[in-house]
């Protein structure tokens, strides 16, 4: 267990530790059991913890904290839970030696605790305050840093019971590491030992990391080519675009494998690099990078890389690592990029071998990085969102901006050499269209040296065929030689002609890591910068006459279609939020919000933004104390803030259930009626009426609104009295009661399989930090429905949760918030409702 788990040995055991272990030693025959018998002293260099899964007479989990040279120990019958609502019984047992923290094996029959023991989790713990005082007082609070258990925890001693085996409660505190039990069971997700994971769990693993087996294969994240840099709004990191081969290293207990982007195993070609990676003693994982070779100017050069591989001199190559999707038994893909990079930097250490380097993340204006890259003759830059997860596909979270035009082409033929030129004259190039046909896009005849000409000519002659593979060679060159379309060439060129051919092409090299069938014409996507909104005097871009509010905003890319079904554009969305601004502020005022952004339209990548990294008019940062450990949450402070948000490509606005002024006491409940597969709309309407009747029985008032999607929302105004845990637990009890009473209509457990033919009433939106789409918000769904307040008398007239859309909403604006006119006056506390339900917070 780190420095304290074996450095001193039995000779370093303190007298106090030896005395504390008498009960432990008295229960065991060390001539029979493999369990350790010596005490190891606390060195003061860090406190270890371990959770051992113990298949004794009954399966249980042994929770142990290193303190005073021993492991203070508790038996937890049901095992730890990441849900703060689960208070797990923990029976205090005898102290164990520190050496026990690494014990795995089988305790023989007829011995105390006979059965199999594995190390289910391990790491370090940090007490909050004096741990000895906490133990004596029966209230020990601490932080764990393990593979599976992290964040804040508490051990609370129960009153009464057996004095020899005091009963405690092991409770997860509410923080970023907490997970609802009905969403995630840490015992089921990670049932196995962590002993073979390569390293003790280091402090500072990302909150979103999840214990997981190392997958056999991994598809890399790919960058989207764009026309221009994204804005310098603090959201992006920049890396140089290396002129090489994408390469992933898979490291496990059996060794190192090197895999190309297309899944080819290059381990045998890169033995020196494998040896260097193995010598670094990295934990098992997937490490993502780019393989490069340097020219005589010290710059990455694709041509030199090809020559180096051809000459079988892999010792001259360098692998630049820039990401770590898996490491140390953890799946890191859901963690933000900047946190994954911090893990990678820590694992590589200060002095990796010359063949392995960390790709620098440049935190300077993108225009400066691109200018420097182009000035040096590099290919370009990669822009990556700081807070984005790792996605095993092409994503707008990674953007590539090139200094010039350059892409891959399929070689479909070659021409005869002219004059003294040996080999061939030029390569005939093509790309595949959307129908799978290979289209000829021109030839390239420069960029070859004598060695490359000879090598390529040999390869092409072996692939010759009688007929063209191109679908459109209406005017073939004189004496063409057609070849099977298998080879992929990378070519730099000056421009595309209007006829769809390249001009002034220069051969760069063959791409052995690209499949010919995947080669299409690269069309850079337009970037849509989330720039701060200018002052109100700025004009609007669109050609058609804008409304008065829209004139105050310069809208970038106003005609960009964001929903193909309806044809709605970005300008339409801006005008929607202008029209509903004052109505919507009634529902937004003083509430923390989460903004769903869709820079590439609703069919592209979407992500929530809860923090600001650049100033936006009408959107303010809240007190950092509301979001400890994170950047401050935000609130929309004016209707103009909604226009700022729309310019920032925000489609949906979600709100939390409390005012930021009294944040620890929620002032509303939300019941989200979400129909499962096969549930017709009349059943959703019926479910809403039943939900209303249930609330009436409890003395609570429910207000109805469409969700803008498939279902309906029932919102209950509360007086801010009870805390988050009580409010969420009460809402859960209500939903469970309905599911028990009407099991053919309702289900209380999430998951598509659980709610087939039923309505899931989502109570999870009532937790601290959870959000629900605001009234009058558009939805990022085909057709772009809108969430609208309605009167209960209107329920039967609704055609669906998306009855109103951005396109047809204007007819509803005159009604506005009238159906909820008495909302604030009808707020209630939950005290009477809890009594009527027979619910008590002490029972949760």
Phi, psi and omega in degrees: 000074179066212184290332186270002187254042177148352183294323184270322183075186184296331181294335182270003183292133179283159178298322179297318180294318179298321179294322181291342184263006182299318179297318179299312184290328182292336183272357190230146174255100188285357172278348181246311184278143177280000182295147180290150181243350184267149175269142175244133186281153174289118182274349184081006183262015180135141182257127180266158169225158177212147169239119181252129177275119193239107177273074176270213178305322173229142178296131174208176181238129179263116183259122187228134178240129179285127180198130177063030177085005177224173174256108172294133195228145177222141173265123183247100186304316183267354181082164181293155175229143177275000180267118180301339179285343179270112178258101189271130177298135179224112183268122180293131179235184186295150175298146178243156177293154179300327179299339181294340184298335180255008184284127168225140180156193183245121174280126188297159175303151180067007171261156180301126179074026184308134179143179184275141179233131171233157175274099183285326175205155178203163180164216180233155178231153180229115180288151173260105185087195182283114184292328180293319176296320179298318179295317180295322181281350181078025180211091183253119178248142187198168176243139178250144173229088181234189177284324186244330181248125181214166177086198186276141180219166176215144169246120183239122182283136178275152181281148179075199177086191183282119181293331180284332178229074183301142178264132178239170171243129176262119190231130173280132177280159181279111178203194184292344182266355181285145178219134176300139184297328181280357175255329186206124177249107185295332179290321178283323183290328181224075186280347193259176181290150175255007186296330185264020185277357172101327181213151166298150181297117179285155174294148173089018171298146180301148181299328185275359179293142182231134176300131183198151174292152179286119181291151180290326181231158178209126175274130183284156171285140181243150182268149176264130179283134180231166184284326187215167180295148170289168182290152176277075182252013179086358183271350192241146166252151181239138174231150174293141176276109183285142181267076185206205179253133173292134185215132176246137178255123173256120183243127175217191183295343181267349180139205185240134171238141180244121189238133178281172179304323182271006176093007178285141179268111181255019182303316184293336182275344189231049184300318179300320179294320177301316181297319180295318179295319179297324181289345180281349179057041178288149177293158177307139181173179171250127182239125190255134181196194182226130179270127184225161169230154186250143174274186184288354174267000180079021182247148176302135185218118184295322178298317178296323178299315179297317179296322180295318178292321181296322181274004178055052176237062186291347179294348180266004185264158180229136175256114175270116180266139181225357180203160179218091182291330178223144174193141172058036180080011182239139171272112185262004190295332180279350181284152177298150181307314185295331177284323176296320179295323178297320176297313182299316180298320180293321181290323180290331178077178185282342187221068175290165178296163182299335183276354181231124182224155175272125177294128183290136172261117187263117181258059177230166180307135184302325181297326179290320179295314181296318180299317180294317180299315181292322180296327180278351182086019177278170187287327181157207181226160173245127175256131183230135177292132181300319190261013187273146173285175176269121182245127183278060179188180176286138189215150174282358175285337174242126181239141175246131180237117186263152177288332179211184179278130182196131177199180179270149175223151175274134176274117181252356179176180176209161180253163178292145175290149181248145176064231184273358183286122180272161175089260182217167180271306180210161176264137176267125191249151177210165173226154177275139177270184183292348180257007178086009179266141178274118183255132179286130183236015177120181184238161174228127183234007179235165180098006182254136167261175186300321181296316181294319178303314183293317182295314181296322181297320178297317180295319182291320180300326180288344183251007185299146178219167187277331186241156181287145173275344180289146179270353190215043178268073183286333180231074183292154178291169179296133177048061177285151173246115181272145180227159173299133185281075183245329184275143181241125179251141171263131187225132170266145183207166187277321186189166168264136176279168178297334179277358177091021176251160178270151178244142172055052180285147176228124180292131178256317180167172175274144177257104178280347184261007182241137176276136183301321183295342181271358186273116175231170177291128178280121178244107182301136177280148175289140173272144183237086192293132175280062186282152174304145183285133180293176179295158186302344182281350182290144180281163176271149183282321192302153183282322182287154184298119180278164174287170185301317182293322183294338179294343182277001189227134171270115184261119177280142180049054187296331184266007178293125180285126180254349176217111185291330181297312184266343185076010181293142183252175177298322178297322177300320180293318177301316181292329174299311183289335172294319184290324185261002189309305183292323176296320185287328181298333175302326183268343183262334193305125175069008179260136170299142183236158169237132185252124178269113182260146179221075185300333181256020184089168188289345177274349181265198180293136179231146180204153179273142177238114179252357184226161176250141172239002175210151184290135174230124179303136177083004177231125187240152172278143180262177180302124180301338181296339179288335183230065184301137181083359181226167173298155183300143171291172185231161176220149174273122187258350180203163177299330176297333177297330177292326176292319175302316181296316181296321175297332180274014178068027174279129176257313183247146175239122181246148182235154174273173189267016181217154171284144180293344180282331175228063193290330183281358177236098181302147180245022171197160170242146176232129172245113183264113181272105188247108183287138175277181181300133176087004180268117179284159184302319178303329177291328177291318177299317177298318180299322178295319179295320178293323176298318178297317180297320178299315180294322177301318179298330181270357181079023180247153182254125178254136177248143189254141169212151173290153180273344188084352179241239183268334192240203181228156176243134172247120187247132183245116178287138181236151165280133185289091183235311185269158180278174184301314184299317181295315182296315181294317181296322177297314181298323177296318180297322177298313182294319179296323177298317180294321180292326177287322183286321183232067187293342178279349182247324189239152173223142183257357183250132182286174180109132184304322183291330184284335188246021175298124179076008182226168176257122174273121176266106187279110177263352184294344179288357182262010178273162178298127180090344178285156183225162175226145181300137184285152169303139180077001176283142169286163178243143180275061180228153178306130185094339176053068174294167181230139175279121189230132174294136179225159175274150180300332179291345180268354188304315184293341182272349183286141180262352180168174177294341177251038180306319175253143179232172175303328183287322187247012188290334190305328179294340183267347187297328180295327177288320174056226183268012184305321179299341181249027188301325183258019184307306185295324184288342187254021176291143180231161168273169181268357187303306181293321181297322179295320179296316181295327179280346185073033184249140177227132180302333182292344182273357184261000000 
